[in-house]
């Protein structure tokens, strides 16, 4: 089998026929190009443009962006429960349904919307660049955003079924809390000082999310669970990397502060 035949097989023949022609899904190229453009802007183009400029405030935009994230993530969580995820797919292994029936088709749609939201998340880093918050553009931040969009594309293209909803329902719930925090923090320094004790709790919540998702993904290797082992391997590897990066960030940011305080 030649390279073109191999590409056609994995890109078309084994893909989910329902989602394969949806926006940005038919080929990995759009996601790759958007991610490369994102990295180029935040690492090269953006900082070069801002070199001799004063940082932009972007305060009003940030507030609207935070509200957008709260609403969209909350809507995704709502529709996941509304489609019956908790009753039909959580927490045990359920046979994947790739039919065009209303419920599985809506599940695929929810997963696609979650993927699109991960691409929109790139805007956040662009705001960091315009505000000259370069310290926040860490390897953790970049890896988390790029890997999330890549995983979103991968799941939408190949594994848009009920069990996959466990990722967005937990992740989007955490994001609702996180962006409520960001929205309140954007009010001003006084509010930020009141919210200071909550910052490490949000990081811990993100790490707990990774552990829970790893625990749920592991059941893909049970003899009774079929057809999602590849999905589970990709997810687990990415979750472990994210956990390590977040834990390292937590130690450096919060544990060191406690040591200095003592």
C-alpha positions in Angstrom: 0.0 0.0 0.0 1.5 3.4 -1.1 1.5 6.5 0.9 -1.5 8.0 -0.9 -3.5 4.8 -0.4 -2.5 4.7 3.3 -3.5 8.4 3.8 -6.8 7.8 2.0 -7.5 4.7 4.2 -6.9 6.5 7.5 -8.3 9.9 6.5 -11.4 8.6 4.8 -12.2 4.9 5.0 -11.9 4.5 8.8 -13.2 8.0 9.7 -16.7 8.6 11.0 -18.8 9.1 7.9 -21.1 11.5 9.8 -18.4 14.0 10.7 -15.8 13.5 8.0 -17.2 16.3 5.8 -17.8 18.8 8.6 -15.8 22.1 8.8 -12.1 21.4 9.4 -12.6 17.7 9.8 -12.1 16.2 6.4 -8.4 16.8 6.5 -5.9 17.4 9.3 -4.5 20.3 7.3 -6.8 23.1 8.6 -6.1 22.3 12.2 -2.4 22.0 11.6 -2.2 25.3 9.7 -4.3 27.2 12.3 -2.1 25.8 15.1 1.1 26.7 13.2 -0.3 30.2 12.6 -1.2 30.5 16.2 2.3 29.5 17.4 4.0 31.8 14.8 1.9 34.7 16.0 2.4 34.2 19.8 6.1 33.3 19.5 7.4 35.5 16.7 5.1 37.8 14.9 3.1 39.1 17.9 6.1 39.9 20.2 7.9 41.5 17.3 4.9 43.7 16.6 4.6 44.7 20.2 8.3 45.3 20.8 8.2 49.1 20.7 4.5 49.5 21.7 2.8 49.9 25.0 0.6 47.0 26.1 -3.0 47.2 25.1 -5.6 47.1 27.9 -8.1 44.8 26.1 -10.2 44.9 29.3 -13.6 45.1 27.7 -12.7 42.5 25.1 -11.4 40.2 27.9 -14.7 40.5 29.8 -16.8 39.7 26.8 -14.5 36.8 25.9 -14.8 35.4 29.4 -18.6 35.7 29.3 -18.5 33.9 25.9 -16.5 31.1 27.3 -18.7 30.7 30.4 -21.9 30.6 28.2 -20.5 28.2 25.5 -18.9 25.8 27.9 -22.0 25.8 30.1 -24.2 25.1 27.0 -22.0 22.2 26.0 -22.3 20.7 29.5 -26.1 21.3 29.4 -26.5 19.5 26.0 -24.3 16.6 27.1 -26.7 15.9 30.1 -29.7 16.7 27.9 -28.7 14.0 25.4 -28.7 11.4 28.2 -24.9 11.0 28.7 -25.2 10.4 32.5 -27.9 7.7 32.1 -26.7 5.9 29.0 -22.9 6.3 28.8 -21.4 7.1 32.2 -19.2 5.7 33.7 -18.9 2.2 32.1 -17.9 1.1 28.6 -20.8 1.2 26.1 -20.8 0.1 22.5 -20.1 3.0 20.2 -23.0 4.0 18.0 -22.0 5.7 14.7 -25.5 5.8 13.2 -27.5 8.8 12.0 -30.1 8.3 14.6 -31.0 11.5 16.5 -29.2 10.8 19.8 -25.8 9.6 18.4 -25.9 12.3 15.7 -26.4 15.0 18.3 -23.5 13.5 20.4 -21.3 13.9 17.3 -22.4 17.5 16.9 -21.6 18.3 20.5 -18.1 16.9 20.1 -17.6 18.9 17.0 -18.7 22.1 18.8 -16.3 21.3 21.6 -13.4 21.0 19.0 -14.3 24.3 17.5 -14.3 25.9 20.9 -10.7 24.6 21.4 -9.7 26.5 18.3 -11.3 29.6 19.6 -9.3 29.2 22.8 -6.3 30.3 20.8 -7.6 33.9 21.1 -6.7 33.9 24.8 -2.9 33.6 24.0 -3.2 36.4 21.4 -4.6 38.7 24.1 -1.6 37.8 26.3 0.7 38.9 23.5 -1.2 42.2 23.0 -1.1 42.9 26.7 2.6 41.9 26.9 1.9 39.2 29.4 4.7 37.1 28.0 5.3 35.2 31.3 1.9 33.5 30.9 2.9 32.1 27.4 4.7 29.1 28.9 5.3 25.7 27.3 2.5 24.4 29.5 0.1 27.0 28.1 1.0 26.4 24.4 1.1 22.6 24.7 -2.2 22.5 26.5 -4.0 24.6 23.8 -2.4 22.9 20.8 -2.9 19.4 22.1 -6.5 20.1 23.1 -7.3 21.2 19.5 -5.5 18.2 18.0 -7.3 15.8 20.4 -10.6 17.5 19.6 -10.1 17.0 15.9 -9.0 13.4 16.4 -12.1 12.5 18.5 -14.5 14.3 16.2 -13.1 12.5 13.1 -12.9 9.0 14.5 -14.6 8.6 17.9 -17.7 10.8 18.1 -19.7 8.5 20.4 -21.2 8.6 23.8 -18.2 7.5 25.8 -16.2 10.4 24.4 -18.5 12.9 26.1 -16.8 12.3 29.4 -13.9 14.5 28.2 -15.9 17.6 27.3 -18.4 17.3 30.2 -15.5 17.4 32.8 -13.3 19.8 30.9 -16.1 22.3 30.0 -17.3 22.2 33.7 -13.8 23.1 34.8 -13.7 25.9 32.2 -16.9 27.4 33.4 -15.4 27.7 36.9 -12.1 29.0 35.5 -13.7 31.7 33.3 -16.0 32.9 36.0 -12.8 33.4 38.0 -11.2 35.3 35.1 -14.3 37.4 34.7 -14.3 38.4 38.3 -10.6 39.0 38.3 -11.0 41.4 35.3 -13.0 43.7 37.6 -9.9 45.1 39.2 -7.0 44.7 41.7 -9.3 44.6 44.8 -11.3 41.7 43.4 -8.1 40.0 42.4 -6.8 40.1 46.0 -10.0 38.5 47.2 -9.7 35.8 44.6 -6.1 35.0 45.3 -6.7 31.9 47.5 -8.8 30.4 44.7 -6.0 30.4 42.1 -4.2 27.2 43.4 -7.6 25.5 43.8 -8.4 25.9 40.1 -5.0 24.4 39.2 -5.7 21.4 41.5 -9.1 21.0 40.0 -7.5 20.8 36.5 -5.0 18.1 37.8 -7.9 16.1 39.4 -9.7 16.3 36.0 -6.7 14.6 34.3 -6.6 11.8 36.9 -10.3 11.2 36.7 -10.2 11.0 32.9 -7.2 8.7 33.0 -9.1 6.4 35.4 -12.2 6.3 33.1 -10.1 5.9 29.9 -8.2 2.8 31.4 -11.4 0.7 31.2 -11.0 0.7 27.4 -8.5 -2.1 28.0 -11.1 -4.4 29.7 -12.0 -7.5 27.6 -15.6 -6.3 27.5 -14.7 -2.9 26.0 -14.2 -2.9 22.2 -13.2 -0.5 19.5 -11.8 2.5 21.6 -8.3 1.3 22.6 -6.5 3.6 20.1 -8.6 6.5 21.4 -7.8 5.6 25.0 -4.0 5.3 24.4 -3.9 8.8 22.7 -6.0 10.3 25.5 -4.0 8.7 28.4 -0.7 9.8 27.0 -1.9 13.4 26.5 -3.5 13.4 29.9 -0.3 12.2 31.6 1.8 14.9 29.8 -0.7 17.6 30.9 -0.8 16.3 34.5 3.1 16.4 34.7 3.2 20.0 33.2 0.4 21.3 35.5 2.0 19.6 38.6 5.3 21.2 37.7 3.6 24.6 37.4 1.8 24.1 40.7 5.0 23.3 42.5 6.9 26.2 41.1 4.1 28.7 41.5 2.4 27.8 44.7 4.6 25.5 46.7 7.6 27.9 46.3 5.3 30.8 47.5 4.4 28.8 50.7 8.1 28.1 51.3 9.0 31.7 51.0 6.1 32.7 53.3 7.3 30.4 56.0 
